[in-house]
Amino acid sequence: PVTVPATPTLHLPASPHLSSPAPSAPPQKVTCVSTGSTTVRVSWVPPPAASRNGVITQYSVAYEAVDGEDRGRHVVDSISREHSSWDLVGLEKWTEYRVWVRAHTDVGPGPESSPVLVRTDEDVPSGPPR
């Protein structure tokens, strides 16, 4: 008898539906403006349409102090996709921060924007000099 080796068969669905990947580009035109001694407003525009790879579902903003007491990295997640700016609050006075923004689809986060440097304002004097 002749034995023919079995050939593995690959079965593909008629129309394969792959979920779209995360964004392949970060949000654009990221700017940061100090709006007080402990607050910074971060603004951005969405990634280019060709790089979104689906619907942007949310944004996240990461920040860390370059100088100052708390140099840990902090992340604000779940910023609604309707937002194009966010206020970071509770920051240290007269401190320089690095800030990044990233867009997310339901698959996951895209790349972070290039870091933007911003310094919070000096505090206003609490009273007249003595």
GIWOPE-V111881 format. One line per field, one symbol per residue. psi: psi as a letter, one per 40 degrees, with the letter a starting at -180 (. if undefined). burial: b if it has 16 or more other C-alpha atoms within 10 Angstrom, else e. A space follows every 10 residues. Layout:
psi->???
burial->???
This chain:
psi->ihhhihhhhh hiidghhhii iiieiiiifh ihhheaeeih hhiiiiiide edfahhdiii hiiihdiidh eihihhifhi eeieiihhif iiifhhihhi iiiiaedaia iiiiihhihi iiiiieaii.
burial->eeeeeeeeee eeeeeeeeee bbbbbbbbeb bbbbebbbbb bbbbebbeee bbbbbbbbbb bbbbbbeeee eeeeeeeebe beeebbebee bbbbbbbbbb bbbbbebebb bbbbeebbbb beeeeeeeee
